[in-house]
Amino acid sequence: MKTPDQAAFRDHLETKVAHWIKQWDESEPLVAGIVGVPLSKPSISLSGASTTPSAVRAAFKSFTTYSMEYGVDLQHMTVRDLGDIQMHVTDIGECHRRIEACLADLYARQPSIVPIVIGGDHSVSCPSVKAFAGRYPGKKVGIIHFDAHHDVRNFEDGGVTNGTPFRGILESGAAEGKNIAQIGIRGFMNSKPYHDYVKSKGVHVFTSRDVRVSGISAILDQALAVAGDGTEAIYISFDVDVIDQAFAPGCPAIGTGGMNPWDALDALHQLGTLPQVMGLDFVCIDPTVDVRNVTSRLAVQFMLCFLAGMANRPG
């Protein structure tokens, strides 16, 4: 896998993300690492999400490492591209086994790394969270889940899909419902039985309207109290369709009434500052239906804001 280095114009006074995030040499100790998971076969709607890791990497050339807003230049952080986890052509179960095994191996080799997993559809989050939970044996983990959907569909009607990751997480015991907060859930995109299911499991649900009325800061404080209650570490799962379709047209399940990008940028920066946040994924972008790669570029901005927060972590 070759890291894109396609910025047409080179200026010796600026560093592009494409020139900063180089391929990992498999030995350098890392603060964070990019892991691509090119899987979209489990998607219940036609999706080219398997092409997202390459589209996101291609967008690296459009951004610099410096933010005057956060007062950081990321170019000296040891963040590297670990490449893609190879997916099986037809066997979804095998794909998920590979995701869990590869991430478990990564944690064994780089115990303090924060993985930034680039899906793929949302089904990749279940094996990713399982590996994350295995990183802390005998302890609990919390999850903050940004999404328009609960993602707890039943397995009887379609098996494991991008609509089932949080049912899989809850039923596997990788995380308890009382330590899961869902932010941005929208009306007319979920059924009552699934809303009732997550509530019965103790999941805390904050709707998109809650964010608009109360503000992201207040909602995030409540979500952190949930995910951090008695847990060792927190995982962030970010389905980009939580963003309003006006800003993220390249998602398979777009809709109006979603969060605005500023709320997500601020939330991800704040989460990045917290030492207990040790894993992150971005899922459910379809570059094949995107407009000028705007949604993949948005994911890069989200990632950079999170990393800017990490740059300000104590110690």
Rosetta blueprint (number, residue, H / E / L):
1 M L
2 K L
3 T L
4 P L
5 D L
6 Q L
7 A L
8 A L
9 F L
10 R L
11 D L
12 H L
13 L L
14 E L
15 T L
16 K E
17 V H
18 A H
19 H H
20 W H
21 I L
22 K L
23 Q E
24 W L
25 D L
26 E L
27 S L
28 E L
29 P L
30 L L
31 V L
32 A E
33 G E
34 I E
35 V E
36 G E
37 V E
38 P L
39 L L
40 S L
41 K L
42 P L
43 S L
44 I L
45 S L
46 L L
47 S L
48 G L
49 A H
50 S H
51 T H
52 T H
53 P H
54 S H
55 A H
56 V H
57 R H
58 A H
59 A H
60 F H
61 K H
62 S H
63 F L
64 T E
65 T L
66 Y E
67 S E
68 M L
69 E L
70 Y L
71 G L
72 V E
73 D E
74 L H
75 Q H
76 H H
77 M L
78 T L
79 V E
80 R E
81 D E
82 L E
83 G E
84 D E
85 I L
86 Q L
87 M L
88 H L
89 V L
90 T L
91 D L
92 I H
93 G H
94 E H
95 C H
96 H H
97 R H
98 R H
99 I H
100 E H
101 A H
102 C H
103 L H
104 A H
105 D H
106 L H
107 Y H
108 A H
109 R H
110 Q L
111 P L
112 S L
113 I L
114 V E
115 P E
116 I E
117 V E
118 I E
119 G E
120 G L
121 D L
122 H H
123 S H
124 V H
125 S H
126 C H
127 P H
128 S H
129 V H
130 K H
131 A H
132 F H
133 A H
134 G H
135 R L
136 Y L
137 P L
138 G L
139 K L
140 K L
141 V E
142 G E
143 I E
144 I E
145 H E
146 F E
147 D L
148 A L
149 H L
150 H L
151 D L
152 V L
153 R L
154 N L
155 F L
156 E L
157 D L
158 G L
159 G L
160 V L
161 T L
162 N L
163 G L
164 T L
165 P H
166 F H
167 R H
168 G H
169 I H
170 L H
171 E H
172 S H
173 G L
174 A L
175 A L
176 E L
177 G H
178 K H
179 N H
180 I E
181 A E
182 Q E
183 I E
184 G E
185 I E
186 R L
187 G L
188 F L
189 M L
190 N L
191 S L
192 K H
193 P H
194 Y H
195 H H
196 D H
197 Y H
198 V H
199 K H
200 S H
201 K L
202 G L
203 V L
204 H E
205 V E
206 F E
207 T E
208 S H
209 R H
210 D H
211 V H
212 R H
213 V H
214 S H
215 G L
216 I H
217 S H
218 A H
219 I H
220 L H
221 D H
222 Q H
223 A H
224 L H
225 A H
226 V H
227 A H
228 G L
229 D L
230 G L
231 T L
232 E L
233 A E
234 I E
235 Y E
236 I E
237 S E
238 F E
239 D E
240 V H
241 D H
242 V H
243 I E
244 D L
245 Q L
246 A L
247 F L
248 A L
249 P L
250 G L
251 C L
252 P L
253 A L
254 I L
255 G L
256 T L
257 G L
258 G L
259 M E
260 N L
261 P H
262 W H
263 D H
264 A H
265 L H
266 D H
267 A H
268 L H
269 H H
270 Q H
271 L H
272 G H
273 T L
274 L L
275 P L
276 Q L
277 V E
278 M E
279 G E
280 L E
281 D E
282 F E
283 V E
284 C L
285 I L
286 D L
287 P H
288 T H
289 V H
290 D L
291 V L
292 R L
293 N L
294 V H
295 T H
296 S H
297 R H
298 L H
299 A H
300 V H
301 Q H
302 F H
303 M H
304 L H
305 C H
306 F H
307 L H
308 A H
309 G H
310 M H
311 A H
312 N L
313 R L
314 P L
315 G L
